[in-house]
Amino acid sequence: VVYRRYSKFFEFQVHLLEVFPEEAGSKDPSKRMIPFLPGKKIFGRSHVREVAMKRLDRIDSYCRTLVRLPPKVSECTELLEFFSVTPEDLNPPSEEEVAKKKKRKSKEVQG
């Protein structure tokens, strides 16, 4: 299990598309092999946890597709670094810690 913010996935996706334009389908969209990153928002009226779980399934599928690509992409430095173990992977933050962090950031933006 990897713990990354959506913004990190987005940055990673943009970088992959720049590094591998052919695999990204820049010249010929029919030859695209790099998967599309699922959208950040899932529309509907549901609880935050339900939305997060739905997003998790889509992100999981995205990751599985990436690591099954030909070695040129699946074994590139960028991909290996992105999926390298981080402290958060070994000791994930609790839901309380995440909520406190969001609250602090919200206050910083407002203040």
C-alpha positions as CSV (number, residue, x, y, z in Angstrom):
1,V,0.0,0.0,0.0
2,V,1.3,3.5,-0.9
3,Y,0.0,6.7,0.7
4,R,0.2,9.6,-1.7
5,R,-1.9,12.7,-2.0
6,Y,-3.9,13.1,-5.2
7,S,-1.7,16.1,-6.1
8,K,1.4,13.8,-6.1
9,F,-0.4,11.4,-8.4
10,F,-1.3,14.3,-10.7
11,E,2.3,15.6,-10.8
12,F,3.6,12.1,-11.4
13,Q,1.1,11.7,-14.3
14,V,2.0,15.0,-15.9
15,H,5.7,14.0,-15.7
16,L,5.2,10.6,-17.2
17,L,3.3,12.1,-20.1
18,E,6.2,14.5,-20.7
19,V,8.9,11.8,-20.5
20,F,7.0,9.3,-22.6
21,P,5.1,11.2,-25.3
22,E,4.8,8.3,-27.6
23,E,3.4,6.0,-24.8
24,A,1.2,8.9,-23.8
25,G,-0.4,9.0,-27.3
26,S,0.8,12.5,-28.1
27,K,1.4,11.7,-31.7
28,D,-1.1,8.9,-32.2
29,P,-3.8,8.7,-29.5
30,S,-4.6,5.1,-30.6
31,K,-1.2,4.0,-29.4
32,R,-1.6,5.5,-25.9
33,M,-0.6,2.9,-23.2
34,I,-0.2,5.2,-20.2
35,P,-3.5,5.0,-18.4
36,F,-5.6,8.1,-17.7
37,L,-5.4,9.3,-14.1
38,P,-8.9,9.0,-12.5
39,G,-10.4,12.3,-11.7
40,K,-10.1,13.8,-8.2
41,K,-13.8,14.4,-7.7
42,I,-16.4,11.7,-7.6
43,F,-19.8,13.2,-7.9
44,G,-22.8,12.1,-5.9
45,R,-24.1,12.6,-2.4
46,S,-22.2,10.2,-0.2
47,H,-20.0,10.3,2.8
48,V,-16.4,11.3,2.6
49,R,-15.2,7.8,3.4
50,E,-17.4,6.3,0.7
51,V,-16.0,8.8,-1.9
52,A,-12.5,8.0,-0.7
53,M,-13.0,4.3,-1.1
54,K,-14.4,4.7,-4.6
55,R,-11.4,6.8,-5.5
56,L,-9.1,4.3,-4.0
57,D,-10.4,1.5,-6.3
58,R,-9.8,3.7,-9.3
59,I,-6.3,4.8,-8.2
60,D,-5.5,1.1,-7.4
61,S,-6.5,0.1,-11.0
62,Y,-4.4,3.0,-12.4
63,C,-1.4,1.8,-10.4
64,R,-1.8,-1.8,-11.4
65,T,-2.0,-0.8,-15.0
66,L,1.2,1.3,-14.7
67,V,3.3,-1.5,-13.3
68,R,2.1,-3.9,-16.0
69,L,3.3,-1.6,-18.8
70,P,6.4,-2.6,-20.9
71,P,9.7,-2.2,-19.0
72,K,10.5,1.1,-20.7
73,V,7.8,2.7,-18.6
74,S,7.2,0.2,-15.7
75,E,10.9,0.1,-14.8
76,C,11.8,3.8,-15.4
77,T,13.4,5.7,-12.6
78,E,10.4,8.0,-12.2
79,L,8.0,5.2,-11.6
80,L,10.3,3.3,-9.3
81,E,10.9,6.5,-7.2
82,F,7.2,7.3,-7.1
83,F,6.4,3.8,-5.7
84,S,9.4,3.7,-3.3
85,V,8.5,3.2,0.3
86,T,8.0,6.4,2.3
87,P,7.6,6.8,6.1
88,E,3.8,7.3,5.6
89,D,3.6,3.9,3.8
90,L,5.2,2.2,6.9
91,N,3.3,4.2,9.5
92,P,0.1,5.7,7.8
93,P,-1.5,8.7,9.5
94,S,-4.7,8.0,11.4
95,E,-8.0,9.6,10.2
96,E,-7.7,12.0,13.2
97,E,-4.2,13.1,12.2
98,V,-5.4,13.7,8.6
99,A,-8.4,15.7,9.9
100,K,-6.2,17.8,12.2
101,K,-3.8,18.6,9.4
102,K,-6.6,19.6,7.1
103,K,-8.0,21.9,9.8
104,R,-4.6,23.5,10.3
105,K,-4.2,24.1,6.6
106,S,-7.7,25.6,6.3
107,K,-6.9,28.1,9.1
108,E,-3.6,29.0,7.4
109,V,-5.3,29.8,4.2
110,Q,-8.0,31.8,5.9
111,G,-5.7,33.6,8.3
